Amino acid sequence: MSQDVSSHQDTSDQHQDTSAQPSFSLDFAYAHGTPLCEGDFRTEPEDFCVTEHLGFPLLGSGEHVYLNVKKVGENTHWVARRIAELAGVREMDVGYGGKKDRHAVTTQWFSVYMPKATSVDWQALNSSSVTLLNHTRHSAKLRRGDHAGNTFNIRLRNLSSIARESQSDSNYHISSGDWWQAVELRMNAILEQGVPNYFGEQRFGRGGANLVWAQRWLVDGEKIRDRQKRSMTLSAARSYLFNRVLSDRIDQGTWHQWFEGDVPVESGSGGISQSPTGPLWGRGRPLSSGQVVQWERQSLSSLKSWCDALEHQGLSQERRRLCLLPEEFQWQREENDLVLQFGLLSGEYATSVLREIARLKERSKAPPVI
C-alpha cells in the first residue's frame, strides 16, 4: 500500500446529500510540530514522480505477460483497460500492484493473463502519455499490494514561512534565513525518527465522504449494493480507527515506544520488527494486550459501534506499524522550492511525509491516490 499518495481514489457518490450526517475530524496530531511552511503541490505532473518496485524477480516464462509502463497524466485503471483491449482479454485478467496518481509521472507494472503464446503488438500501447518500457512473462498475476514499494521524487514549489500561532511555536513569523534553517532541522528529524504511518486523507474521500458512508452503512443500516463501494467504505472505516489510535499515541508521546502488550509485525526486509503497532480492526479478540489495548479502547470508545460493525463484517484483526521511516530520504533546496527523494513500502503514503513538512495547496484537479 505505498501509499503508494496505493485503490485510494475518491469514488464516493458526490450527488448524495450528506449535510445532515455527522462530520469526522481529519485533524490528526503531528509528530514534529505543525508545518513550518506552505507552498504548491503537483503544479505540474513532473512535480510528482513515482517509480514502482516489484521486489521479486520475473521468471521470463509463465502464463502472465508483465508490462512495465510509464504514464503521464493518465490513471492506472485507464491504462489497464487499454491493455485489456489491446490484448483482447477481460479487464479482470489485467492486474497491477496499486493505483497511482493521474496528475503525475508514474512507472508501474501490469500483468496480463495470456496462457497461450498469442502475438500482440505491445508497442501499440505507446502514445503521447504512455510509454512501454519493457515486457516479459511470469508465473503469477500481479495483485494489489504485491509490489514491494515505490520511490518518490517530489518538488514542493513556492514555499514560504507560516506565522506561528502558539507560544510553543515561538509565536512569530520566521525570517527567510531562520525558516530554511528550521526546515533543515525538521528534515533531519524525519530522517532520524520517521513520521506517523497515517493512512492518507485520500483514503477517506473528498471531505470525508467515505466516512459518512461508513456511518450510514455500519451504524444506521443503510445498504450499499455496489461491491467496490462496500470494500472502499470498509477500508476507510478501518483506516480512520487506526489513525485515531495513532494520533492519540502521538499526543501521549508514546508512538515511538514499544510497550509490553504490543504486537510485532513483519518488517520490509521480511524479518520481525519490534516497532509499535496499531489496530486494523476486525473480528476476534484484540491482538494487543495490557496498557496498549487499554489505550486503543480508550481512543475508540466513541466509535465502539464502528468496531462492532467491522467485527460483524468478518474482517480479521491485523496490525500496522505506527512509525513510517522513509528509505534513502534526501532533500535539496532550489531557490524557494524543496526537492525530495525517498522510498516507501507498499501501503505507506507519501502524503504522511509531506504533511510533517509543509501545508500544501493542491494545484492539480485530479484527486491523489498515493
Secondary structure, 3 states (H helix, E strand, C coil): CCCCCCCCCCCCCCCCCCCCCCCCCCCCCCCCCCCCEEEEECCCHHHEEEEEECCCCCCCCCCEEEEEEEEECCCHHHHHHHHHHHHCCCHHHEEECCCCCCCCEEEEEEEEECCCCCCCCHHHHCCCCEEEEEEEEECCCCCCCCCCEEEEEEEEEEEEECECCCHHHCCCECCHHHHHHHHHHHHHHHHHHCEECCCCHHHHCHHHHHHHHHHHHHHCCCCCCCHHHHHHHHHHHHHHHHHHHHHHHHHHCCCCCCCCCCCCEECCCCCEECCCEEEECCECCCCCCHHHHHHHHHHCHHHHHHHHHHHHCCCECEEEECEECCEEEEEEEECCEEEEEEEEECCCCHHHHHCCCEEEEECCCCCCCC
